[in-house]
Amino acid sequence: MAAVADTLESTRLLSVSAAICVDGGAFDRFGRVLRHLAVGLIDQAVPLRLLSDDPRLGPLRLGPVRTLVHDRISWPAARRRIEKVVEALHHDAPTVVHAMSADSYRLALALSDEFDADLLLEVASMSDCDAVQHLPPECHADFMAISLPLVGVLETQLKIPPDRIHLVRPGVLVSRQGTCFSRPDRRAALLCTSPLERHSGVHLLVEALALLQKKGCELMSFLLGRGRLESSLRRLVRQRSLSGAITFAYPLGDVGHAMHSADIFVRPSADTAFAVDVLQAMGAGMAVVTFPNRLFDYLRDGETAVFCGKHSAESIAEAIEGLLVDRTEARQLAARAQDEVRAHHAVSAMAEGTAAVYRQLALARATFSIRE
């Protein structure tokens, strides 16, 4: 028993430092999760560097966490740009290199090789799974999956050994009270944060809102995304006489603040990549409307969200109308979603789980003197 205790204590005291590679796409999708993780790792006594090709990372105020904004790692200058990142880290070599998505895998592999650091690759989308499948044969990495279905893809489809897969769910804050129909005197408010692109289904949501308006449903809707489809969506809103009911309002600050004054959150597409805003909406206590999704187990029809039966405006309108008609059930749905976030997506659990993986990787390299 004394030997086991010594080993566990030595594990806790292992010197671990991490470099987390965050490309622009991951920055968009993880958002506040990244900030919470960085702060949580401070509490876990893990020195941290954040590396990104996105200049938005630079101004982030993350206390002692240091940031490095680098040039995008792309052909034909990829090798030289990787060398510049290596030079910047030369006197601050990490023991773990953690890539947040497939677009950062190449840089992470190079840094891991250069500093003989453990390599940890986040898997939060089908694109990440595809990239894992095409890793070089000599690559030895561990994988951090954000959901059980993604763990299953890594194990069964990609044949990754289970001992190299770690389940750490993303963490978000949970409001003390739910916002869904919390004020009976307030006109119902709907939020959509999806990008204004064809694939995101926002055009279907606009058509669904037109159908609801014809039925006399009173609803204020806010489209908080940006994208190439914005001008055509604005025309569609005018054509459907919805200018007084739909507002385009890209937030200057954290979208989470807007969620605390709305009732229904709509994701009018089935995402193949994790996006934190859905979890944020659940944590804020909004009722979520979306499509079936096999990748993210926190979305369950009738338990934590309402699923649309078909990929159509009519199906979206039906789901939203059901929440407007039965507000008691809508509040209960939102409360169950908040319970799901509290139970499985706590910020503290994410930070502790991530730090534990880092230390587990370090332990695999370390040797300890065992007391007789």
C-alpha positions in Angstrom: 0.0 0.0 0.0 2.8 2.4 0.8 4.3 1.8 -2.7 1.0 2.5 -4.3 0.6 5.7 -2.3 4.1 6.8 -3.2 3.3 6.3 -6.9 0.1 8.2 -6.7 1.7 11.1 -4.9 4.5 11.2 -7.4 1.9 11.3 -10.2 0.4 14.4 -8.6 3.7 16.1 -8.4 4.8 15.3 -11.9 6.1 18.4 -13.8 3.7 18.9 -16.6 3.5 21.9 -19.0 1.3 22.1 -22.1 1.1 23.8 -25.4 -2.4 23.9 -26.9 -2.7 24.5 -30.6 -5.9 26.3 -31.6 -6.7 27.0 -35.2 -9.3 29.7 -36.2 -12.0 27.1 -36.8 -11.5 25.5 -33.4 -11.5 29.0 -31.9 -14.9 29.7 -33.4 -16.4 26.3 -32.3 -14.9 26.0 -28.8 -15.2 29.7 -27.8 -15.7 30.0 -24.1 -14.7 26.4 -23.5 -11.1 27.4 -24.3 -11.1 30.3 -21.8 -12.6 28.0 -19.1 -10.1 25.3 -19.8 -7.1 27.7 -19.6 -8.3 29.2 -16.3 -9.0 25.7 -15.0 -5.5 24.5 -15.9 -4.1 27.4 -13.9 -6.0 26.0 -10.9 -4.5 22.6 -11.7 -1.0 24.0 -11.6 -0.4 23.2 -15.3 1.8 25.9 -17.0 0.2 26.6 -20.4 0.9 28.2 -23.7 -1.9 28.8 -26.3 -0.7 28.8 -29.9 -2.9 30.0 -32.7 -3.0 31.3 -36.2 -6.0 33.5 -35.3 -5.2 37.0 -34.1 -8.3 37.0 -31.8 -6.3 34.8 -29.4 -3.8 37.6 -28.8 -6.0 40.0 -26.7 -7.5 37.3 -24.6 -7.0 38.0 -20.9 -6.1 34.7 -19.3 -4.0 35.6 -16.4 -0.6 33.8 -16.4 -1.4 31.8 -19.5 0.9 32.9 -22.3 -0.3 33.2 -25.9 1.6 33.0 -29.2 -0.1 34.1 -32.4 1.7 32.6 -35.4 1.3 32.6 -39.2 -1.0 30.1 -40.7 0.7 26.7 -41.2 0.0 26.4 -45.0 1.8 25.5 -48.2 4.3 26.6 -49.4 5.6 28.2 -46.3 4.5 25.6 -43.8 7.9 24.3 -42.8 9.4 27.7 -42.2 6.4 28.8 -40.2 6.6 25.7 -38.0 10.3 26.5 -37.5 9.4 29.9 -36.2 7.0 28.4 -33.7 9.7 26.0 -32.6 12.1 28.9 -32.1 9.6 30.8 -30.0 9.1 27.8 -27.7 12.8 26.8 -27.6 13.4 28.0 -24.1 9.9 27.0 -22.9 9.5 23.5 -24.2 6.2 21.8 -23.3 5.9 18.2 -22.0 2.5 17.8 -23.8 1.3 19.2 -27.1 -2.4 19.3 -27.4 -4.1 20.0 -30.8 -7.7 21.2 -30.6 -8.8 20.1 -34.1 -7.5 18.5 -37.3 -6.3 21.8 -38.7 -3.8 22.0 -35.9 -2.6 18.4 -36.1 0.3 19.1 -38.4 1.8 21.8 -36.2 1.2 19.6 -33.1 3.0 16.6 -34.6 6.0 18.8 -35.5 6.2 20.3 -32.0 5.9 16.9 -30.4 8.8 15.6 -32.5 10.9 18.6 -31.9 10.6 18.6 -28.1 10.0 14.9 -27.5 6.7 15.8 -26.0 3.6 13.7 -25.6 1.0 14.3 -28.3 -2.7 14.6 -27.6 -5.2 15.1 -30.4 -8.7 16.4 -29.7 -11.5 14.7 -31.6 -14.7 16.8 -31.8 -15.9 16.3 -35.3 -16.1 13.9 -38.2 -13.4 15.9 -39.9 -11.1 15.2 -37.0 -11.9 11.5 -37.3 -11.0 11.6 -41.0 -7.7 13.3 -40.2 -6.9 10.7 -37.6 -7.4 8.0 -40.2 -4.7 9.7 -42.4 -2.0 10.3 -39.7 1.4 9.0 -40.6 2.1 5.4 -39.5 5.0 6.5 -37.2 2.8 9.0 -35.3 2.2 7.9 -31.7 -0.6 10.0 -30.2 -3.3 9.8 -27.6 -6.8 11.1 -28.4 -9.2 13.1 -26.4 -12.8 12.6 -27.5 -15.6 14.9 -26.3 -18.5 12.4 -26.4 -19.1 8.7 -26.1 -20.2 8.3 -29.8 -16.8 9.8 -30.9 -15.0 7.4 -28.6 -16.9 4.6 -30.4 -15.8 5.9 -33.8 -12.2 5.9 -32.7 -12.4 2.4 -31.2 -14.6 0.6 -33.7 -14.0 2.3 -37.0 -10.4 3.7 -36.6 -9.2 0.8 -34.5 -7.5 3.0 -31.9 -6.5 1.0 -28.8 -8.9 2.0 -25.9 -6.0 2.9 -23.6 -5.1 5.7 -26.0 -8.5 7.2 -25.9 -9.7 9.6 -23.2 -13.2 10.9 -22.7 -13.2 14.5 -21.5 -16.4 16.4 -22.2 -16.3 20.2 -22.9 -17.4 22.3 -19.9 -19.6 25.4 -19.8 -21.2 27.5 -17.0 -24.7 26.8 -15.8 -27.1 29.5 -14.8 -28.8 29.2 -11.4 -32.2 29.6 -13.0 -33.4 28.8 -16.5 -34.3 31.6 -18.9 -36.9 29.7 -20.9 -40.3 31.5 -20.4 -39.1 32.7 -17.0 -41.0 35.9 -17.4 -44.6 35.4 -18.5 -45.0 39.1 -19.4 -42.2 38.9 -21.9 -42.7 38.3 -25.6 -41.2 35.0 -26.6 -37.7 35.3 -27.9 -35.7 32.9 -30.2 -32.0 32.9 -30.8 -30.0 31.3 -33.7 -26.2 31.6 -33.7 -25.6 29.5 -36.8 -23.4 31.0 -39.5 -25.4 32.6 -42.3 -24.4 30.0 -44.9 -26.5 27.6 -47.0 -25.3 24.5 -45.1 -26.4 25.9 -41.7 -30.1 25.8 -42.5 -30.8 29.4 -41.4 -32.9 29.9 -44.6 -35.2 27.1 -43.5 -35.5 28.8 -40.1 -36.6 32.0 -41.8 -39.2 30.1 -43.7 -40.4 28.4 -40.5 -40.8 31.7 -38.8 -42.9 32.9 -41.8 -45.2 29.9 -41.3 -45.5 30.6 -37.6 -46.4 34.3 -38.3 -49.2 33.2 -40.6 -50.5 31.1 -37.7 -50.5 34.2 -35.4 -47.6 33.0 -33.2 -46.0 36.0 -31.5 -42.2 35.6 -31.5 -39.2 37.8 -31.7 -36.2 36.1 -33.4 -32.6 37.1 -33.4 -30.0 35.8 -36.0 -26.6 36.2 -34.4 -24.4 34.7 -37.0 -22.4 36.0 -39.9 -21.8 34.7 -43.4 -22.0 35.0 -47.2 -25.8 34.4 -47.2 -26.6 37.4 -45.1 -27.7 39.7 -47.9 -30.0 37.1 -49.5 -31.4 36.2 -46.0 -32.2 39.9 -45.4 -34.1 39.9 -48.8 -36.0 36.8 -47.8 -37.0 38.4 -44.5 -38.4 41.4 -46.3 -40.2 39.2 -48.9 -41.9 37.3 -46.1 -42.8 40.5 -44.3 -40.8 39.5 -41.2 -38.7 42.7 -40.8 -40.5 43.5 -37.6 -40.0 40.0 -36.2 -36.5 39.0 -37.2 -33.4 41.0 -36.2 -29.9 40.4 -37.5 -27.7 41.2 -34.6 -24.1 39.9 -34.6 -22.9 40.2 -31.0 -19.9 42.4 -30.2 -19.2 40.4 -27.0 -19.9 37.0 -25.7 -23.0 35.4 -27.3 -23.7 33.8 -23.9 -25.0 37.1 -22.5 -27.8 37.2 -25.2 -28.8 33.7 -24.1 -29.8 34.9 -20.7 -32.7 36.9 -22.0 -34.2 34.5 -24.5 -36.4 31.4 -24.4 -35.8 29.1 -27.4 -32.5 28.3 -29.2 -32.6 26.8 -32.7 -29.8 25.0 -34.5 -31.4 24.4 -37.9 -28.9 21.7 -39.0 -27.3 18.5 -37.8 -23.7 19.5 -37.0 -20.8 17.2 -37.8 -18.5 19.4 -35.6 -18.9 20.4 -32.0 -20.1 24.0 -31.5 -20.2 25.3 -27.9 -23.2 27.6 -28.4 -25.6 24.6 -28.2 -24.2 23.6 -24.8 -24.2 27.3 -23.7 -27.9 27.5 -24.6 -28.6 24.4 -22.5 -26.6 25.7 -19.6 -28.4 29.0 -19.7 -31.7 27.1 -19.5 -33.1 27.7 -23.0 -35.2 25.1 -24.8 -33.2 23.8 -27.7 -34.6 22.9 -31.1 -32.4 21.0 -33.5 -32.0 17.9 -35.7 -31.0 14.4 -34.7 -27.2 14.1 -34.2 -25.4 10.8 -33.6 -22.1 12.5 -32.6 -23.1 14.4 -29.5 -24.8 12.4 -26.7 -25.9 15.5 -24.7 -28.7 16.0 -27.3 -31.5 13.6 -26.8 -35.0 14.0 -28.3 -37.6 14.9 -25.7 -35.1 14.9 -22.9 -32.6 17.7 -23.5 -33.8 19.0 -26.9 -36.7 18.8 -29.4 -35.7 17.2 -32.6 -37.2 18.2 -36.0 -38.5 15.2 -37.8 -37.5 16.3 -41.3 -35.0 18.7 -42.8 -37.7 21.2 -43.7 -39.2 24.6 -42.7 -42.4 22.8 -41.7 -40.7 20.5 -39.3 -38.8 23.4 -37.6 -42.0 25.4 -37.3 -43.8 22.5 -35.7 -41.1 22.0 -33.1 -41.0 25.7 -32.2 -44.8 25.9 -32.1 -44.9 23.0 -29.7 -42.7 24.8 -27.2 -44.8 28.0 -27.6 -48.0 26.2 -27.0 -46.9 24.1 -24.0 -44.6 26.4 -22.1 -44.6 24.2 -19.0 -43.1 21.3 -20.9 -40.7 23.8 -22.6 -39.5 24.9 -19.1 -39.2 21.3 -18.0 -37.2 20.4 -21.1 -34.8 23.3 -20.5 -34.4 22.3 -16.9 -33.5 18.7 -17.9 -30.9 20.2 -20.3 -29.4 22.2 -17.5 -29.2 19.1 -15.3 -27.4 17.3 -18.2 -24.8 20.1 -18.4 -24.4 20.2 -14.6 -23.9 16.4 -14.4 -21.5 15.9 -17.4 -20.2 19.3 -18.6 -19.0 21.1 -15.5 -16.0 23.4 -16.1 -14.2 22.0 -13.1 -14.6 18.4 -14.4 -13.2 19.4 -17.8 -10.1 21.1 -16.3 -9.5 18.2 -13.9 -10.0 15.6 -16.6 -7.6 17.4 -19.0 -4.9 17.8 -16.4 -5.3 14.1 -15.4 -4.7 13.1 -19.0 -1.6 15.3 -19.2 -0.3 13.7 -16.0 -1.2 10.2 -17.2 0.9 10.8 -20.3 3.8 12.1 -18.2 3.5 9.1 -15.8 4.0 6.7 -18.7 7.4 8.2 -19.3 8.4 8.6 -15.6 10.1 6.1 -13.3 9.7 6.1 -9.6 11.8 4.6 -6.8 9.5 2.3 -4.9 10.0 2.2 -1.1 10.3 -1.3 0.3 
